[in-house]
Amino acid sequence: MKNRKLGNSDMEITAVGFGSWAVGGSGWVYGWGEQDDQQSIEAIHQALDSGMNWIDTAPVYGLGHSEEVVARAVKGYSGTKPYVFTKCSMVWNEKREVSNSLKKDSIRKECEASLRRLQTDAIDLYQVHWPNPDEEIEEGWTELARLKEEGKIRWIGVSNFNVDQMRRAQAIAPITSLQPPYSMLRRGIEADILPFTEEQGIGVIVYSPMLSGMLTGGMTKERAAALPADDWRSRNPEFQEPKLSRNLELVNLLKLIGDRHDKSVPAVAVAWVLRHPAVTGAIVGGRSAAQVKGVSEALGFQLTREEVTEIEDFIETKVNLG
């Protein structure tokens, strides 16, 4: 699969990139539980060795820890250096309590901190993580444009924005990319967001194409029930009944499709989101090199039209009506 140009940037990115949410570990509200840093580094190196050329992170992942681990992984990698994307707008205090700010002084402070943690002079893509508070969008986006002019950021993007919010940002400065959630079980962006980005030439890099591990083939009822309290998924309805059984039934279908091509369940799940013409790339996470190997198969895999129909039929009868 050929690399794809990301929006109005000069970056040609692979269809799949490494997401470092879980790399942040525990100790914050959306942590994934304890995580070994060396395993994280090995997972990142496996992703790069498999052909991925970008890493997506955020300062809030592990409250700075994910960015630090990414920096160590990139510094210790002997091959071609990847693009590194990070974000802003989610901040925390000394009590590790997370809040949102798009005030210009806060944005600049966040940017400087990310530059230090990532050990770089310029961030390849800097994204507004969440459009909160909504009334501060214009102030925050203006500051991102200013940081770009100063050379601290190469390109600027948004995440979790709706169409109206993107229009407001574009009135100030062009948007390079949008990062929204997208998977077989979360399709809300298909109605108006993806048509808008396609029309406007905004790149789209989707997150959670496997719904945070649900569509990997590794989740079971027993594993879901045993998720520790410091794993945010233990509070997610998709990992609880009645949705859990339905989701695992979908996974069984993905396994059948994958077996036809000797591909993994994650590869099928990722190939499904990449089938959409408005999607430039998909973010995939991994807590070990072994997990990344299964996902990296999606780099060159495409579903047949018949297989897409199989999945659509299941979604229509079980998900939309269930």
C-alpha positions as CSV (number, residue, x, y, z in Angstrom):
1,M,0.0,0.0,0.0
2,K,1.4,3.3,-1.1
3,N,2.0,6.2,1.4
4,R,-0.6,8.9,1.4
5,K,-0.2,12.6,1.5
6,L,-1.7,14.1,4.7
7,G,-3.9,17.0,3.9
8,N,-2.1,20.1,2.9
9,S,1.2,19.0,4.4
10,D,4.3,17.7,2.7
11,M,4.2,14.5,4.7
12,E,3.6,11.2,2.9
13,I,2.4,8.9,5.7
14,T,1.9,5.2,5.8
15,A,-1.7,4.0,6.0
16,V,-1.1,2.8,9.6
17,G,0.8,4.6,12.3
18,F,1.7,3.7,15.9
19,G,-0.5,5.1,18.7
20,S,1.0,5.5,22.1
21,W,-2.0,6.0,24.4
22,A,-1.4,2.7,26.3
23,V,2.3,3.5,26.4
24,G,1.5,6.1,29.0
25,G,0.7,3.4,31.6
26,S,-1.3,3.9,34.7
27,G,-1.6,6.7,37.2
28,W,-4.1,8.9,35.3
29,V,-7.8,8.8,34.7
30,Y,-7.7,7.1,31.2
31,G,-4.7,4.8,31.9
32,W,-4.5,1.3,30.6
33,G,-2.9,-0.2,33.7
34,E,0.7,-0.9,34.4
35,Q,3.0,-0.9,31.4
36,D,6.7,-1.9,31.0
37,D,8.6,0.9,29.3
38,Q,11.1,-1.5,27.6
39,Q,8.1,-3.4,26.1
40,S,6.7,-0.1,24.9
41,I,10.0,0.7,23.2
42,E,10.2,-2.7,21.6
43,A,6.6,-2.3,20.3
44,I,7.5,1.1,18.7
45,H,10.6,-0.4,17.1
46,Q,8.5,-3.3,15.8
47,A,6.1,-0.8,14.3
48,L,8.9,1.1,12.5
49,D,10.6,-2.1,11.3
50,S,7.2,-3.2,9.8
51,G,7.1,0.0,7.7
52,M,5.1,2.5,9.7
53,N,6.6,5.9,9.5
54,W,4.6,8.0,12.1
55,I,3.9,7.9,15.8
56,D,1.0,9.6,17.4
57,T,1.2,10.6,21.1
58,A,-0.1,13.2,23.5
59,P,1.2,14.9,26.7
60,V,-1.8,13.7,28.7
61,Y,-1.1,10.0,28.0
62,G,0.5,9.1,31.3
63,L,0.8,12.8,32.1
64,G,4.0,13.3,30.1
65,H,5.2,9.7,30.3
66,S,4.2,8.6,26.8
67,E,6.0,11.4,25.1
68,E,9.1,10.6,27.1
69,V,9.0,6.9,26.1
70,V,8.4,7.9,22.5
71,A,11.5,10.1,22.6
72,R,13.6,7.3,24.0
73,A,12.3,4.9,21.3
74,V,13.0,7.3,18.5
75,K,16.4,8.2,19.8
76,G,17.4,4.5,20.1
77,Y,16.1,3.6,16.7
78,S,18.8,3.0,14.0
79,G,16.5,3.2,11.0
80,T,14.8,6.2,9.3
81,K,13.3,8.5,11.9
82,P,9.5,8.6,11.9
83,Y,7.2,11.6,12.0
84,V,6.0,12.3,15.5
85,F,2.6,13.8,16.1
86,T,1.4,15.1,19.5
87,K,-1.4,17.2,20.9
88,C,-2.5,20.0,23.3
89,S,-5.5,21.3,25.4
90,M,-5.5,18.6,28.1
91,V,-3.5,19.8,31.2
92,W,-3.1,18.5,34.7
93,N,-2.2,19.9,38.1
94,E,0.1,18.6,41.0
95,K,-2.8,16.3,42.1
96,R,-2.7,14.7,38.6
97,E,-6.2,16.0,38.0
98,V,-6.9,16.6,34.2
99,S,-8.7,19.6,32.9
100,N,-9.0,21.4,29.5
101,S,-7.6,24.8,28.3
102,L,-7.1,26.4,25.0
103,K,-5.8,29.7,26.3
104,K,-2.9,30.9,24.4
105,D,-0.5,31.0,27.3
106,S,-1.4,27.4,28.2
107,I,-1.0,26.2,24.6
108,R,2.5,27.8,24.4
109,K,3.5,26.2,27.7
110,E,2.2,22.8,26.6
111,C,4.1,23.1,23.3
112,E,7.4,24.0,25.0
113,A,7.0,21.1,27.5
114,S,6.3,18.6,24.6
115,L,9.3,19.8,22.7
116,R,11.5,19.1,25.8
117,R,9.9,15.7,26.4
118,L,10.2,14.7,22.8
119,Q,13.7,16.0,22.6
120,T,13.1,17.8,19.3
121,D,13.2,21.3,17.9
122,A,10.0,21.1,15.9
123,I,6.8,18.9,16.2
124,D,5.7,17.4,12.9
125,L,2.0,17.7,13.6
126,Y,0.5,19.5,16.6
127,Q,-3.2,18.8,17.2
128,V,-5.9,20.3,19.5
129,H,-6.8,17.2,21.4
130,W,-10.3,18.2,22.3
131,P,-12.3,21.3,21.4
132,N,-12.8,22.2,25.0
133,P,-13.7,24.8,26.2
134,D,-15.6,25.5,23.0
135,E,-15.4,29.3,23.5
136,E,-11.6,29.1,23.5
137,I,-11.2,27.4,20.1
138,E,-10.4,30.6,18.2
139,E,-7.8,31.7,20.8
140,G,-6.1,28.3,20.9
141,W,-6.1,27.8,17.1
142,T,-4.7,31.3,16.6
143,E,-1.8,30.3,19.0
144,L,-1.2,27.1,17.1
145,A,-0.9,29.1,13.8
146,R,1.5,31.4,15.6
147,L,3.7,28.5,16.8
148,K,3.7,27.2,13.3
149,E,5.0,30.5,12.0
150,E,7.7,30.5,14.6
151,G,8.9,27.0,13.4
152,K,8.1,25.2,16.6
153,I,5.4,23.2,14.7
154,R,5.5,22.0,11.1
155,W,1.8,21.4,10.6
156,I,-1.4,21.9,12.7
157,G,-4.4,19.8,13.1
158,V,-7.5,19.1,15.2
159,S,-9.0,16.1,17.0
160,N,-12.6,15.3,18.0
161,F,-13.9,18.5,16.2
162,N,-17.3,18.6,14.6
163,V,-17.9,20.4,11.2
164,D,-18.9,23.7,12.8
165,Q,-15.8,23.8,14.9
166,M,-13.6,23.0,11.9
167,R,-15.2,25.8,9.9
168,R,-14.4,28.2,12.8
169,A,-10.8,27.1,12.9
170,Q,-10.4,27.3,9.1
171,A,-11.5,30.9,9.2
172,I,-8.2,31.6,11.0
173,A,-5.7,29.1,9.5
174,P,-5.9,26.0,7.3
175,I,-6.4,22.6,9.0
176,T,-3.9,19.9,8.0
177,S,-5.7,17.0,9.5
178,L,-8.5,15.8,11.7
179,Q,-8.2,12.9,14.2
180,P,-11.6,11.4,15.0
181,P,-12.7,8.0,16.5
182,Y,-13.8,5.5,13.9
183,S,-14.4,1.8,13.9
184,M,-17.1,-0.7,12.9
185,L,-18.8,0.1,16.2
186,R,-18.4,3.9,16.1
187,R,-19.5,5.2,12.7
188,G,-20.9,8.6,13.6
189,I,-18.3,10.5,11.5
190,E,-19.6,9.0,8.2
191,A,-22.7,11.2,8.1
192,D,-21.2,14.7,7.8
193,I,-17.6,14.9,9.1
194,L,-15.9,12.6,6.5
195,P,-17.8,14.3,3.6
196,F,-16.6,17.7,4.9
197,T,-13.0,16.7,5.3
198,E,-12.9,15.1,1.8
199,E,-14.5,18.2,0.3
200,Q,-12.0,20.5,2.1
201,G,-8.9,18.4,1.5
202,I,-8.3,17.8,5.2
203,G,-6.4,14.7,6.0
204,V,-8.0,12.2,8.4
205,I,-6.1,9.9,10.8
206,V,-8.6,7.9,12.7
207,Y,-8.1,6.5,16.2
208,S,-9.5,3.4,18.0
209,P,-10.1,1.4,14.8
210,M,-10.1,-1.7,17.0
211,L,-12.2,0.1,19.7
212,S,-9.4,0.1,22.3
213,G,-8.7,-3.6,22.0
214,M,-12.2,-4.9,21.5
215,L,-11.7,-5.8,17.8
216,T,-8.4,-7.6,18.2
217,G,-9.3,-11.2,18.7
218,G,-7.7,-11.1,22.1
219,M,-10.7,-9.9,24.2
220,T,-12.9,-12.5,25.9
221,K,-15.7,-12.4,28.4
222,E,-13.3,-13.5,31.1
223,R,-10.6,-11.0,30.2
224,A,-13.2,-8.2,30.1
225,A,-14.5,-9.1,33.5
226,A,-10.9,-9.2,34.9
227,L,-9.9,-5.7,33.6
228,P,-8.3,-3.9,36.6
229,A,-9.8,-0.8,38.1
230,D,-7.0,1.4,36.7
231,D,-7.9,0.3,33.2
232,W,-10.5,2.8,31.9
233,R,-12.0,0.1,29.7
234,S,-13.4,-1.6,32.8
235,R,-16.0,1.3,32.8
236,N,-16.7,1.2,29.1
237,P,-20.2,-0.3,28.1
238,E,-18.6,-1.9,25.0
239,F,-16.7,-4.2,27.4
240,Q,-19.8,-5.1,29.4
241,E,-23.0,-7.0,28.7
242,P,-25.1,-6.9,26.7
243,K,-22.8,-5.2,24.1
244,L,-19.8,-7.5,25.0
245,S,-21.4,-10.7,23.6
246,R,-22.5,-8.9,20.4
247,N,-19.0,-7.4,19.9
248,L,-17.3,-10.8,20.4
249,E,-19.7,-12.2,17.7
250,L,-18.5,-9.5,15.4
251,V,-14.9,-10.5,16.2
252,N,-15.7,-14.1,15.2
253,L,-16.8,-12.8,11.8
254,L,-13.6,-10.8,11.4
255,K,-11.6,-13.9,12.3
256,L,-13.3,-15.9,9.5
257,I,-12.5,-13.2,7.0
258,G,-8.9,-12.9,8.2
259,D,-8.4,-16.7,8.0
260,R,-9.2,-16.6,4.3
261,H,-6.2,-14.4,3.7
262,D,-4.0,-15.6,6.6
263,K,-4.5,-12.2,8.2
264,S,-5.2,-11.3,11.8
265,V,-8.4,-9.9,13.3
266,P,-6.7,-6.5,13.9
267,A,-5.6,-6.4,10.2
268,V,-9.2,-6.9,9.1
269,A,-10.6,-4.2,11.5
270,V,-8.0,-1.7,10.3
271,A,-8.5,-2.5,6.7
272,W,-12.2,-1.8,7.2
273,V,-11.6,1.8,8.3
274,L,-9.0,2.3,5.6
275,R,-11.6,1.3,2.9
276,H,-13.2,4.8,3.2
277,P,-11.7,7.2,0.7
278,A,-11.7,10.1,3.1
279,V,-9.4,8.2,5.6
280,T,-5.7,8.9,5.2
281,G,-4.4,6.7,7.9
282,A,-5.3,4.7,11.0
283,I,-3.7,4.8,14.5
284,V,-3.0,1.5,16.0
285,G,-1.7,0.9,19.5
286,G,0.4,-2.0,20.9
287,R,1.8,-2.8,24.3
288,S,4.3,-5.3,23.0
289,A,6.1,-6.2,19.8
290,A,3.9,-9.3,19.4
291,Q,0.7,-7.2,19.4
292,V,2.2,-4.8,16.8
293,K,3.0,-7.7,14.4
294,G,-0.6,-8.6,14.0
295,V,-1.7,-5.1,13.4
296,S,1.1,-4.3,10.9
297,E,-0.4,-6.8,8.5
298,A,-3.0,-4.1,7.7
299,L,-0.3,-2.1,5.8
300,G,-0.8,-4.0,2.6
301,F,-4.2,-5.6,3.1
302,Q,-7.5,-4.7,1.5
303,L,-10.9,-6.3,1.9
304,T,-12.9,-7.5,-1.1
305,R,-16.2,-5.8,-1.9
306,E,-18.0,-9.0,-0.8
307,E,-16.2,-9.0,2.6
308,V,-17.2,-5.4,3.2
309,T,-20.8,-6.4,2.5
310,E,-20.5,-9.3,5.0
311,I,-19.4,-6.9,7.7
312,E,-22.0,-4.3,6.7
313,D,-24.8,-6.9,6.9
314,F,-23.7,-7.9,10.4
315,I,-23.6,-4.3,11.6
316,E,-27.0,-3.6,10.2
317,T,-28.7,-6.6,11.8
318,K,-26.8,-6.9,15.1
319,V,-25.2,-3.5,15.9
320,N,-27.7,-0.9,14.6
321,L,-30.7,-3.0,15.7
322,G,-29.1,-4.4,18.8
